[in-house]
Amino acid sequence: LILENLAQIRSDLLKVKEHAGHMSDVVGNMAAIEWNSNFYTDSGNQNGQSFRINRVIDEAVKLAFEHFKNKKPEFNCVFESDYDEKEPRGILSVHDFSKSIMNIFYNAFEALCEKQSVTLKFTPIVRVKTVLTNSGVDILISNNGTHIPGDQFNKIFNPFYTTKETGKGLGLGLCISYNIIKMHHGSLLIEKSDEAETVFKIHLPTTD
């Protein structure tokens, strides 16, 4: 009886540890939404430095892939990039903006893994494209993984909203990305999502 009780206690403690880990992630991710007061003044003017957006994105993609590979070493995918040759620049908090990009790519990798697990002869593909426009730069991030139903387009950026199974997602990654990009005076939306492709579109203001 004592051994049975000890086994139950051990099981309960493991569950407590697991949930404590999730709560730690929640606190850490919520803290990431807090903005660096040195980047924006009280009047909303930018105090940051101008960076080459293409290069920041490229580095963020590599970091996201590296982190995901640490979690799932067997994962691989085709990566295609089409960066605007005019090298658009923007006033960025590089750490925060990179985190927003990494979250979007991490989400794409998970969608690719999910589809790969149920689809034969599937080649995971991730694409990123930047296009300079009259009002700034459009950043298009797409993947051919599992799609997002249309009725979830407006919910997917809400805090704690997730399409993953219980315990497998906090529902904060895209929320954090949305808020960081908004704080850069930009926008983030799902341009399309169907069986063939899901496309996230970011628009950012640029500098001369």
PyMOL commands that place a pseudoatom at each C-alpha (Angstrom):
pseudoatom trace, name=CA, resn=LEU, resi=1, chain=A, elem=C, hetatm=0, pos=[0.000, 0.000, 0.000]
pseudoatom trace, name=CA, resn=ILE, resi=2, chain=A, elem=C, hetatm=0, pos=[2.856, 2.359, 0.845]
pseudoatom trace, name=CA, resn=LEU, resi=3, chain=A, elem=C, hetatm=0, pos=[4.524, 1.662, -2.499]
pseudoatom trace, name=CA, resn=GLU, resi=4, chain=A, elem=C, hetatm=0, pos=[1.244, 2.311, -4.314]
pseudoatom trace, name=CA, resn=ASN, resi=5, chain=A, elem=C, hetatm=0, pos=[0.841, 5.616, -2.478]
pseudoatom trace, name=CA, resn=LEU, resi=6, chain=A, elem=C, hetatm=0, pos=[4.416, 6.608, -3.302]
pseudoatom trace, name=CA, resn=ALA, resi=7, chain=A, elem=C, hetatm=0, pos=[3.818, 5.831, -6.966]
pseudoatom trace, name=CA, resn=GLN, resi=8, chain=A, elem=C, hetatm=0, pos=[0.700, 8.014, -6.975]
pseudoatom trace, name=CA, resn=ILE, resi=9, chain=A, elem=C, hetatm=0, pos=[2.548, 10.835, -5.213]
pseudoatom trace, name=CA, resn=ARG, resi=10, chain=A, elem=C, hetatm=0, pos=[5.343, 10.610, -7.771]
pseudoatom trace, name=CA, resn=SER, resi=11, chain=A, elem=C, hetatm=0, pos=[2.811, 10.770, -10.610]
pseudoatom trace, name=CA, resn=ASP, resi=12, chain=A, elem=C, hetatm=0, pos=[1.119, 13.792, -9.041]
pseudoatom trace, name=CA, resn=LEU, resi=13, chain=A, elem=C, hetatm=0, pos=[4.447, 15.572, -8.535]
pseudoatom trace, name=CA, resn=LEU, resi=14, chain=A, elem=C, hetatm=0, pos=[5.373, 15.031, -12.179]
pseudoatom trace, name=CA, resn=LYS, resi=15, chain=A, elem=C, hetatm=0, pos=[2.080, 16.628, -13.205]
pseudoatom trace, name=CA, resn=VAL, resi=16, chain=A, elem=C, hetatm=0, pos=[2.747, 19.573, -10.874]
pseudoatom trace, name=CA, resn=LYS, resi=17, chain=A, elem=C, hetatm=0, pos=[6.217, 19.966, -12.413]
pseudoatom trace, name=CA, resn=GLU, resi=18, chain=A, elem=C, hetatm=0, pos=[4.768, 19.874, -15.928]
pseudoatom trace, name=CA, resn=HIS, resi=19, chain=A, elem=C, hetatm=0, pos=[2.111, 22.500, -15.178]
pseudoatom trace, name=CA, resn=ALA, resi=20, chain=A, elem=C, hetatm=0, pos=[4.660, 24.657, -13.344]
pseudoatom trace, name=CA, resn=GLY, resi=21, chain=A, elem=C, hetatm=0, pos=[6.793, 24.554, -16.488]
pseudoatom trace, name=CA, resn=HIS, resi=22, chain=A, elem=C, hetatm=0, pos=[3.815, 25.680, -18.579]
pseudoatom trace, name=CA, resn=MET, resi=23, chain=A, elem=C, hetatm=0, pos=[3.132, 28.538, -16.163]
pseudoatom trace, name=CA, resn=SER, resi=24, chain=A, elem=C, hetatm=0, pos=[6.762, 29.584, -16.348]
pseudoatom trace, name=CA, resn=ASP, resi=25, chain=A, elem=C, hetatm=0, pos=[6.457, 29.712, -20.142]
pseudoatom trace, name=CA, resn=VAL, resi=26, chain=A, elem=C, hetatm=0, pos=[3.274, 31.781, -19.827]
pseudoatom trace, name=CA, resn=VAL, resi=27, chain=A, elem=C, hetatm=0, pos=[4.949, 34.333, -17.563]
pseudoatom trace, name=CA, resn=GLY, resi=28, chain=A, elem=C, hetatm=0, pos=[8.022, 34.500, -19.782]
pseudoatom trace, name=CA, resn=ASN, resi=29, chain=A, elem=C, hetatm=0, pos=[5.986, 34.946, -22.944]
pseudoatom trace, name=CA, resn=MET, resi=30, chain=A, elem=C, hetatm=0, pos=[3.696, 37.547, -21.405]
pseudoatom trace, name=CA, resn=ALA, resi=31, chain=A, elem=C, hetatm=0, pos=[6.755, 39.459, -20.227]
pseudoatom trace, name=CA, resn=ALA, resi=32, chain=A, elem=C, hetatm=0, pos=[7.994, 39.450, -23.817]
pseudoatom trace, name=CA, resn=ILE, resi=33, chain=A, elem=C, hetatm=0, pos=[5.007, 41.610, -24.768]
pseudoatom trace, name=CA, resn=GLU, resi=34, chain=A, elem=C, hetatm=0, pos=[6.282, 44.352, -22.462]
pseudoatom trace, name=CA, resn=TRP, resi=35, chain=A, elem=C, hetatm=0, pos=[7.849, 47.017, -24.652]
pseudoatom trace, name=CA, resn=ASN, resi=36, chain=A, elem=C, hetatm=0, pos=[11.286, 48.513, -24.325]
pseudoatom trace, name=CA, resn=SER, resi=37, chain=A, elem=C, hetatm=0, pos=[10.601, 52.078, -23.150]
pseudoatom trace, name=CA, resn=ASN, resi=38, chain=A, elem=C, hetatm=0, pos=[13.852, 53.268, -24.727]
pseudoatom trace, name=CA, resn=PHE, resi=39, chain=A, elem=C, hetatm=0, pos=[12.632, 52.291, -28.185]
pseudoatom trace, name=CA, resn=TYR, resi=40, chain=A, elem=C, hetatm=0, pos=[9.524, 54.458, -28.239]
pseudoatom trace, name=CA, resn=THR, resi=41, chain=A, elem=C, hetatm=0, pos=[9.027, 57.811, -26.569]
pseudoatom trace, name=CA, resn=ASP, resi=42, chain=A, elem=C, hetatm=0, pos=[5.803, 58.714, -24.766]
pseudoatom trace, name=CA, resn=SER, resi=43, chain=A, elem=C, hetatm=0, pos=[4.621, 60.474, -27.921]
pseudoatom trace, name=CA, resn=GLY, resi=44, chain=A, elem=C, hetatm=0, pos=[5.053, 57.301, -29.958]
pseudoatom trace, name=CA, resn=ASN, resi=45, chain=A, elem=C, hetatm=0, pos=[8.089, 58.456, -31.903]
pseudoatom trace, name=CA, resn=GLN, resi=46, chain=A, elem=C, hetatm=0, pos=[10.727, 55.875, -32.697]
pseudoatom trace, name=CA, resn=ASN, resi=47, chain=A, elem=C, hetatm=0, pos=[14.115, 56.097, -31.013]
pseudoatom trace, name=CA, resn=GLY, resi=48, chain=A, elem=C, hetatm=0, pos=[15.628, 52.920, -32.449]
pseudoatom trace, name=CA, resn=GLN, resi=49, chain=A, elem=C, hetatm=0, pos=[18.177, 52.435, -35.184]
pseudoatom trace, name=CA, resn=SER, resi=50, chain=A, elem=C, hetatm=0, pos=[17.601, 51.690, -38.835]
pseudoatom trace, name=CA, resn=PHE, resi=51, chain=A, elem=C, hetatm=0, pos=[18.295, 48.071, -39.836]
pseudoatom trace, name=CA, resn=ARG, resi=52, chain=A, elem=C, hetatm=0, pos=[18.193, 46.097, -43.064]
pseudoatom trace, name=CA, resn=ILE, resi=53, chain=A, elem=C, hetatm=0, pos=[14.930, 44.183, -42.702]
pseudoatom trace, name=CA, resn=ASN, resi=54, chain=A, elem=C, hetatm=0, pos=[15.928, 41.349, -45.049]
pseudoatom trace, name=CA, resn=ARG, resi=55, chain=A, elem=C, hetatm=0, pos=[18.995, 40.536, -42.971]
pseudoatom trace, name=CA, resn=VAL, resi=56, chain=A, elem=C, hetatm=0, pos=[17.110, 40.600, -39.667]
pseudoatom trace, name=CA, resn=ILE, resi=57, chain=A, elem=C, hetatm=0, pos=[14.490, 38.222, -41.086]
pseudoatom trace, name=CA, resn=ASP, resi=58, chain=A, elem=C, hetatm=0, pos=[17.115, 35.868, -42.485]
pseudoatom trace, name=CA, resn=GLU, resi=59, chain=A, elem=C, hetatm=0, pos=[18.881, 35.587, -39.126]
pseudoatom trace, name=CA, resn=ALA, resi=60, chain=A, elem=C, hetatm=0, pos=[15.557, 35.058, -37.309]
pseudoatom trace, name=CA, resn=VAL, resi=61, chain=A, elem=C, hetatm=0, pos=[14.637, 32.230, -39.705]
pseudoatom trace, name=CA, resn=LYS, resi=62, chain=A, elem=C, hetatm=0, pos=[17.923, 30.444, -39.042]
pseudoatom trace, name=CA, resn=LEU, resi=63, chain=A, elem=C, hetatm=0, pos=[17.467, 30.760, -35.266]
pseudoatom trace, name=CA, resn=ALA, resi=64, chain=A, elem=C, hetatm=0, pos=[13.877, 29.507, -35.418]
pseudoatom trace, name=CA, resn=PHE, resi=65, chain=A, elem=C, hetatm=0, pos=[14.922, 26.477, -37.464]
pseudoatom trace, name=CA, resn=GLU, resi=66, chain=A, elem=C, hetatm=0, pos=[17.822, 25.727, -35.128]
pseudoatom trace, name=CA, resn=HIS, resi=67, chain=A, elem=C, hetatm=0, pos=[15.566, 25.877, -32.052]
pseudoatom trace, name=CA, resn=PHE, resi=68, chain=A, elem=C, hetatm=0, pos=[12.951, 23.673, -33.691]
pseudoatom trace, name=CA, resn=LYS, resi=69, chain=A, elem=C, hetatm=0, pos=[15.590, 21.117, -34.732]
pseudoatom trace, name=CA, resn=ASN, resi=70, chain=A, elem=C, hetatm=0, pos=[16.690, 20.888, -31.115]
pseudoatom trace, name=CA, resn=LYS, resi=71, chain=A, elem=C, hetatm=0, pos=[13.143, 19.838, -30.263]
pseudoatom trace, name=CA, resn=LYS, resi=72, chain=A, elem=C, hetatm=0, pos=[12.620, 17.594, -33.312]
pseudoatom trace, name=CA, resn=PRO, resi=73, chain=A, elem=C, hetatm=0, pos=[15.986, 16.559, -34.803]
pseudoatom trace, name=CA, resn=GLU, resi=74, chain=A, elem=C, hetatm=0, pos=[14.313, 14.464, -37.507]
pseudoatom trace, name=CA, resn=PHE, resi=75, chain=A, elem=C, hetatm=0, pos=[12.496, 17.484, -38.979]
pseudoatom trace, name=CA, resn=ASN, resi=76, chain=A, elem=C, hetatm=0, pos=[13.651, 19.069, -42.211]
pseudoatom trace, name=CA, resn=CYS, resi=77, chain=A, elem=C, hetatm=0, pos=[12.103, 21.264, -44.873]
pseudoatom trace, name=CA, resn=VAL, resi=78, chain=A, elem=C, hetatm=0, pos=[12.751, 23.132, -48.087]
pseudoatom trace, name=CA, resn=PHE, resi=79, chain=A, elem=C, hetatm=0, pos=[13.349, 26.832, -47.479]
pseudoatom trace, name=CA, resn=GLU, resi=80, chain=A, elem=C, hetatm=0, pos=[12.848, 29.373, -50.259]
pseudoatom trace, name=CA, resn=SER, resi=81, chain=A, elem=C, hetatm=0, pos=[13.552, 33.106, -49.968]
pseudoatom trace, name=CA, resn=ASP, resi=82, chain=A, elem=C, hetatm=0, pos=[12.846, 35.999, -52.306]
pseudoatom trace, name=CA, resn=TYR, resi=83, chain=A, elem=C, hetatm=0, pos=[14.103, 39.200, -50.713]
pseudoatom trace, name=CA, resn=ASP, resi=84, chain=A, elem=C, hetatm=0, pos=[13.540, 42.586, -52.338]
pseudoatom trace, name=CA, resn=GLU, resi=85, chain=A, elem=C, hetatm=0, pos=[16.855, 43.601, -53.888]
pseudoatom trace, name=CA, resn=LYS, resi=86, chain=A, elem=C, hetatm=0, pos=[16.395, 47.212, -52.790]
pseudoatom trace, name=CA, resn=GLU, resi=87, chain=A, elem=C, hetatm=0, pos=[17.196, 46.135, -49.205]
pseudoatom trace, name=CA, resn=PRO, resi=88, chain=A, elem=C, hetatm=0, pos=[14.345, 47.891, -47.328]
pseudoatom trace, name=CA, resn=ARG, resi=89, chain=A, elem=C, hetatm=0, pos=[15.329, 49.401, -43.982]
pseudoatom trace, name=CA, resn=GLY, resi=90, chain=A, elem=C, hetatm=0, pos=[13.193, 49.980, -40.918]
pseudoatom trace, name=CA, resn=ILE, resi=91, chain=A, elem=C, hetatm=0, pos=[13.428, 51.341, -37.383]
pseudoatom trace, name=CA, resn=LEU, resi=92, chain=A, elem=C, hetatm=0, pos=[13.513, 48.128, -35.378]
pseudoatom trace, name=CA, resn=SER, resi=93, chain=A, elem=C, hetatm=0, pos=[13.950, 46.816, -31.896]
pseudoatom trace, name=CA, resn=VAL, resi=94, chain=A, elem=C, hetatm=0, pos=[15.881, 43.897, -33.373]
pseudoatom trace, name=CA, resn=HIS, resi=95, chain=A, elem=C, hetatm=0, pos=[15.495, 41.520, -30.419]
pseudoatom trace, name=CA, resn=ASP, resi=96, chain=A, elem=C, hetatm=0, pos=[11.718, 41.954, -30.274]
pseudoatom trace, name=CA, resn=PHE, resi=97, chain=A, elem=C, hetatm=0, pos=[11.138, 41.990, -34.027]
pseudoatom trace, name=CA, resn=SER, resi=98, chain=A, elem=C, hetatm=0, pos=[13.266, 38.856, -34.446]
pseudoatom trace, name=CA, resn=LYS, resi=99, chain=A, elem=C, hetatm=0, pos=[11.173, 37.140, -31.773]
pseudoatom trace, name=CA, resn=SER, resi=100, chain=A, elem=C, hetatm=0, pos=[7.995, 37.975, -33.673]
pseudoatom trace, name=CA, resn=ILE, resi=101, chain=A, elem=C, hetatm=0, pos=[9.410, 36.478, -36.883]
pseudoatom trace, name=CA, resn=MET, resi=102, chain=A, elem=C, hetatm=0, pos=[10.711, 33.397, -35.056]
pseudoatom trace, name=CA, resn=ASN, resi=103, chain=A, elem=C, hetatm=0, pos=[7.265, 32.764, -33.558]
pseudoatom trace, name=CA, resn=ILE, resi=104, chain=A, elem=C, hetatm=0, pos=[5.643, 32.817, -36.999]
pseudoatom trace, name=CA, resn=PHE, resi=105, chain=A, elem=C, hetatm=0, pos=[8.214, 30.424, -38.451]
pseudoatom trace, name=CA, resn=TYR, resi=106, chain=A, elem=C, hetatm=0, pos=[8.036, 28.142, -35.420]
pseudoatom trace, name=CA, resn=ASN, resi=107, chain=A, elem=C, hetatm=0, pos=[4.280, 27.991, -35.934]
pseudoatom trace, name=CA, resn=ALA, resi=108, chain=A, elem=C, hetatm=0, pos=[4.890, 27.100, -39.598]
pseudoatom trace, name=CA, resn=PHE, resi=109, chain=A, elem=C, hetatm=0, pos=[7.287, 24.291, -38.678]
pseudoatom trace, name=CA, resn=GLU, resi=110, chain=A, elem=C, hetatm=0, pos=[4.696, 22.801, -36.333]
pseudoatom trace, name=CA, resn=ALA, resi=111, chain=A, elem=C, hetatm=0, pos=[2.040, 22.928, -39.076]
pseudoatom trace, name=CA, resn=LEU, resi=112, chain=A, elem=C, hetatm=0, pos=[4.446, 21.182, -41.442]
pseudoatom trace, name=CA, resn=CYS, resi=113, chain=A, elem=C, hetatm=0, pos=[5.213, 18.452, -38.902]
pseudoatom trace, name=CA, resn=GLU, resi=114, chain=A, elem=C, hetatm=0, pos=[1.514, 17.882, -38.310]
pseudoatom trace, name=CA, resn=LYS, resi=115, chain=A, elem=C, hetatm=0, pos=[0.787, 17.476, -42.022]
pseudoatom trace, name=CA, resn=GLN, resi=116, chain=A, elem=C, hetatm=0, pos=[3.865, 15.341, -42.594]
pseudoatom trace, name=CA, resn=SER, resi=117, chain=A, elem=C, hetatm=0, pos=[2.675, 12.879, -39.936]
pseudoatom trace, name=CA, resn=VAL, resi=118, chain=A, elem=C, hetatm=0, pos=[-0.537, 12.128, -41.854]
pseudoatom trace, name=CA, resn=THR, resi=119, chain=A, elem=C, hetatm=0, pos=[0.429, 12.735, -45.502]
pseudoatom trace, name=CA, resn=LEU, resi=120, chain=A, elem=C, hetatm=0, pos=[2.462, 10.384, -47.687]
pseudoatom trace, name=CA, resn=LYS, resi=121, chain=A, elem=C, hetatm=0, pos=[5.094, 11.757, -50.075]
pseudoatom trace, name=CA, resn=PHE, resi=122, chain=A, elem=C, hetatm=0, pos=[4.863, 15.227, -48.549]
pseudoatom trace, name=CA, resn=THR, resi=123, chain=A, elem=C, hetatm=0, pos=[7.650, 17.780, -48.978]
pseudoatom trace, name=CA, resn=PRO, resi=124, chain=A, elem=C, hetatm=0, pos=[7.527, 20.506, -46.281]
pseudoatom trace, name=CA, resn=ILE, resi=125, chain=A, elem=C, hetatm=0, pos=[8.139, 23.936, -47.798]
pseudoatom trace, name=CA, resn=VAL, resi=126, chain=A, elem=C, hetatm=0, pos=[8.560, 27.335, -46.136]
pseudoatom trace, name=CA, resn=ARG, resi=127, chain=A, elem=C, hetatm=0, pos=[8.814, 30.535, -48.143]
pseudoatom trace, name=CA, resn=VAL, resi=128, chain=A, elem=C, hetatm=0, pos=[9.601, 34.129, -47.204]
pseudoatom trace, name=CA, resn=LYS, resi=129, chain=A, elem=C, hetatm=0, pos=[9.324, 37.116, -49.521]
pseudoatom trace, name=CA, resn=THR, resi=130, chain=A, elem=C, hetatm=0, pos=[9.790, 40.858, -49.020]
pseudoatom trace, name=CA, resn=VAL, resi=131, chain=A, elem=C, hetatm=0, pos=[8.254, 43.424, -51.366]
pseudoatom trace, name=CA, resn=LEU, resi=132, chain=A, elem=C, hetatm=0, pos=[8.941, 47.143, -51.120]
pseudoatom trace, name=CA, resn=THR, resi=133, chain=A, elem=C, hetatm=0, pos=[5.733, 49.199, -51.515]
pseudoatom trace, name=CA, resn=ASN, resi=134, chain=A, elem=C, hetatm=0, pos=[4.866, 52.907, -51.531]
pseudoatom trace, name=CA, resn=SER, resi=135, chain=A, elem=C, hetatm=0, pos=[3.948, 52.763, -47.822]
pseudoatom trace, name=CA, resn=GLY, resi=136, chain=A, elem=C, hetatm=0, pos=[6.652, 50.396, -46.543]
pseudoatom trace, name=CA, resn=VAL, resi=137, chain=A, elem=C, hetatm=0, pos=[7.505, 46.742, -46.997]
pseudoatom trace, name=CA, resn=ASP, resi=138, chain=A, elem=C, hetatm=0, pos=[5.334, 43.629, -47.164]
pseudoatom trace, name=CA, resn=ILE, resi=139, chain=A, elem=C, hetatm=0, pos=[6.765, 40.461, -45.632]
pseudoatom trace, name=CA, resn=LEU, resi=140, chain=A, elem=C, hetatm=0, pos=[5.052, 37.271, -46.804]
pseudoatom trace, name=CA, resn=ILE, resi=141, chain=A, elem=C, hetatm=0, pos=[5.730, 34.069, -44.852]
pseudoatom trace, name=CA, resn=SER, resi=142, chain=A, elem=C, hetatm=0, pos=[4.092, 30.929, -46.219]
pseudoatom trace, name=CA, resn=ASN, resi=143, chain=A, elem=C, hetatm=0, pos=[4.093, 27.180, -45.646]
pseudoatom trace, name=CA, resn=ASN, resi=144, chain=A, elem=C, hetatm=0, pos=[2.288, 24.175, -47.115]
pseudoatom trace, name=CA, resn=GLY, resi=145, chain=A, elem=C, hetatm=0, pos=[1.443, 22.557, -43.777]
pseudoatom trace, name=CA, resn=THR, resi=146, chain=A, elem=C, hetatm=0, pos=[-1.955, 22.074, -42.158]
pseudoatom trace, name=CA, resn=HIS, resi=147, chain=A, elem=C, hetatm=0, pos=[-4.190, 25.054, -42.898]
pseudoatom trace, name=CA, resn=ILE, resi=148, chain=A, elem=C, hetatm=0, pos=[-6.031, 27.383, -40.530]
pseudoatom trace, name=CA, resn=PRO, resi=149, chain=A, elem=C, hetatm=0, pos=[-9.851, 27.371, -40.905]
pseudoatom trace, name=CA, resn=GLY, resi=150, chain=A, elem=C, hetatm=0, pos=[-11.274, 30.703, -42.067]
pseudoatom trace, name=CA, resn=ASP, resi=151, chain=A, elem=C, hetatm=0, pos=[-13.386, 31.177, -38.937]
pseudoatom trace, name=CA, resn=GLN, resi=152, chain=A, elem=C, hetatm=0, pos=[-10.176, 31.217, -36.851]
pseudoatom trace, name=CA, resn=PHE, resi=153, chain=A, elem=C, hetatm=0, pos=[-8.397, 33.985, -38.768]
pseudoatom trace, name=CA, resn=ASN, resi=154, chain=A, elem=C, hetatm=0, pos=[-9.497, 36.676, -36.293]
pseudoatom trace, name=CA, resn=LYS, resi=155, chain=A, elem=C, hetatm=0, pos=[-9.024, 34.474, -33.218]
pseudoatom trace, name=CA, resn=ILE, resi=156, chain=A, elem=C, hetatm=0, pos=[-5.552, 33.120, -33.884]
pseudoatom trace, name=CA, resn=PHE, resi=157, chain=A, elem=C, hetatm=0, pos=[-3.853, 36.302, -32.597]
pseudoatom trace, name=CA, resn=ASN, resi=158, chain=A, elem=C, hetatm=0, pos=[-5.829, 36.363, -29.333]
pseudoatom trace, name=CA, resn=PRO, resi=159, chain=A, elem=C, hetatm=0, pos=[-3.871, 35.494, -26.158]
pseudoatom trace, name=CA, resn=PHE, resi=160, chain=A, elem=C, hetatm=0, pos=[-4.187, 31.844, -25.066]
pseudoatom trace, name=CA, resn=TYR, resi=161, chain=A, elem=C, hetatm=0, pos=[-6.122, 30.860, -28.215]
pseudoatom trace, name=CA, resn=THR, resi=162, chain=A, elem=C, hetatm=0, pos=[-4.620, 27.716, -29.701]
pseudoatom trace, name=CA, resn=THR, resi=163, chain=A, elem=C, hetatm=0, pos=[-5.633, 25.059, -32.192]
pseudoatom trace, name=CA, resn=LYS, resi=164, chain=A, elem=C, hetatm=0, pos=[-3.237, 22.549, -30.617]
pseudoatom trace, name=CA, resn=GLU, resi=165, chain=A, elem=C, hetatm=0, pos=[-4.155, 19.755, -28.226]
pseudoatom trace, name=CA, resn=THR, resi=166, chain=A, elem=C, hetatm=0, pos=[-4.329, 20.557, -24.511]
pseudoatom trace, name=CA, resn=GLY, resi=167, chain=A, elem=C, hetatm=0, pos=[-0.851, 20.846, -23.049]
pseudoatom trace, name=CA, resn=LYS, resi=168, chain=A, elem=C, hetatm=0, pos=[0.861, 21.230, -26.442]
pseudoatom trace, name=CA, resn=GLY, resi=169, chain=A, elem=C, hetatm=0, pos=[0.491, 24.956, -26.953]
pseudoatom trace, name=CA, resn=LEU, resi=170, chain=A, elem=C, hetatm=0, pos=[0.093, 28.092, -24.869]
pseudoatom trace, name=CA, resn=GLY, resi=171, chain=A, elem=C, hetatm=0, pos=[-1.579, 30.178, -27.547]
pseudoatom trace, name=CA, resn=LEU, resi=172, chain=A, elem=C, hetatm=0, pos=[0.819, 33.083, -27.019]
pseudoatom trace, name=CA, resn=GLY, resi=173, chain=A, elem=C, hetatm=0, pos=[3.340, 32.925, -29.874]
pseudoatom trace, name=CA, resn=LEU, resi=174, chain=A, elem=C, hetatm=0, pos=[1.239, 34.603, -32.568]
pseudoatom trace, name=CA, resn=CYS, resi=175, chain=A, elem=C, hetatm=0, pos=[-0.288, 36.974, -30.011]
pseudoatom trace, name=CA, resn=ILE, resi=176, chain=A, elem=C, hetatm=0, pos=[3.196, 38.164, -29.087]
pseudoatom trace, name=CA, resn=SER, resi=177, chain=A, elem=C, hetatm=0, pos=[4.138, 38.525, -32.760]
pseudoatom trace, name=CA, resn=TYR, resi=178, chain=A, elem=C, hetatm=0, pos=[0.987, 40.554, -33.441]
pseudoatom trace, name=CA, resn=ASN, resi=179, chain=A, elem=C, hetatm=0, pos=[1.666, 42.944, -30.555]
pseudoatom trace, name=CA, resn=ILE, resi=180, chain=A, elem=C, hetatm=0, pos=[5.351, 43.412, -31.352]
pseudoatom trace, name=CA, resn=ILE, resi=181, chain=A, elem=C, hetatm=0, pos=[4.615, 44.193, -35.003]
pseudoatom trace, name=CA, resn=LYS, resi=182, chain=A, elem=C, hetatm=0, pos=[1.794, 46.537, -33.992]
pseudoatom trace, name=CA, resn=MET, resi=183, chain=A, elem=C, hetatm=0, pos=[4.228, 48.382, -31.715]
pseudoatom trace, name=CA, resn=HIS, resi=184, chain=A, elem=C, hetatm=0, pos=[6.452, 48.855, -34.762]
pseudoatom trace, name=CA, resn=HIS, resi=185, chain=A, elem=C, hetatm=0, pos=[3.445, 50.633, -36.353]
pseudoatom trace, name=CA, resn=GLY, resi=186, chain=A, elem=C, hetatm=0, pos=[2.983, 47.613, -38.609]
pseudoatom trace, name=CA, resn=SER, resi=187, chain=A, elem=C, hetatm=0, pos=[0.285, 45.016, -39.157]
pseudoatom trace, name=CA, resn=LEU, resi=188, chain=A, elem=C, hetatm=0, pos=[0.047, 41.222, -39.154]
pseudoatom trace, name=CA, resn=LEU, resi=189, chain=A, elem=C, hetatm=0, pos=[-2.723, 39.155, -40.724]
pseudoatom trace, name=CA, resn=ILE, resi=190, chain=A, elem=C, hetatm=0, pos=[-3.420, 35.825, -42.394]
pseudoatom trace, name=CA, resn=GLU, resi=191, chain=A, elem=C, hetatm=0, pos=[-3.677, 36.599, -46.096]
pseudoatom trace, name=CA, resn=LYS, resi=192, chain=A, elem=C, hetatm=0, pos=[-4.871, 33.111, -47.040]
pseudoatom trace, name=CA, resn=SER, resi=193, chain=A, elem=C, hetatm=0, pos=[-4.975, 29.558, -45.733]
pseudoatom trace, name=CA, resn=ASP, resi=194, chain=A, elem=C, hetatm=0, pos=[-6.124, 26.507, -47.655]
pseudoatom trace, name=CA, resn=GLU, resi=195, chain=A, elem=C, hetatm=0, pos=[-5.003, 22.947, -48.341]
pseudoatom trace, name=CA, resn=ALA, resi=196, chain=A, elem=C, hetatm=0, pos=[-2.207, 24.201, -50.586]
pseudoatom trace, name=CA, resn=GLU, resi=197, chain=A, elem=C, hetatm=0, pos=[-0.733, 27.078, -48.590]
pseudoatom trace, name=CA, resn=THR, resi=198, chain=A, elem=C, hetatm=0, pos=[-0.994, 29.328, -45.545]
pseudoatom trace, name=CA, resn=VAL, resi=199, chain=A, elem=C, hetatm=0, pos=[0.330, 32.875, -45.934]
pseudoatom trace, name=CA, resn=PHE, resi=200, chain=A, elem=C, hetatm=0, pos=[1.036, 35.341, -43.114]
pseudoatom trace, name=CA, resn=LYS, resi=201, chain=A, elem=C, hetatm=0, pos=[1.448, 38.941, -44.237]
pseudoatom trace, name=CA, resn=ILE, resi=202, chain=A, elem=C, hetatm=0, pos=[3.359, 41.573, -42.275]
pseudoatom trace, name=CA, resn=HIS, resi=203, chain=A, elem=C, hetatm=0, pos=[3.447, 45.211, -43.308]
pseudoatom trace, name=CA, resn=LEU, resi=204, chain=A, elem=C, hetatm=0, pos=[6.073, 47.525, -41.832]
pseudoatom trace, name=CA, resn=PRO, resi=205, chain=A, elem=C, hetatm=0, pos=[6.911, 51.169, -42.385]
pseudoatom trace, name=CA, resn=THR, resi=206, chain=A, elem=C, hetatm=0, pos=[10.352, 51.771, -43.857]
pseudoatom trace, name=CA, resn=THR, resi=207, chain=A, elem=C, hetatm=0, pos=[12.961, 54.505, -43.771]
pseudoatom trace, name=CA, resn=ASP, resi=208, chain=A, elem=C, hetatm=0, pos=[14.751, 56.103, -46.711]
for i in range(1, 208): cmd.bond("trace and resi %d" % i, "trace and resi %d" % (i + 1))
show_as sticks, trace
zoom trace
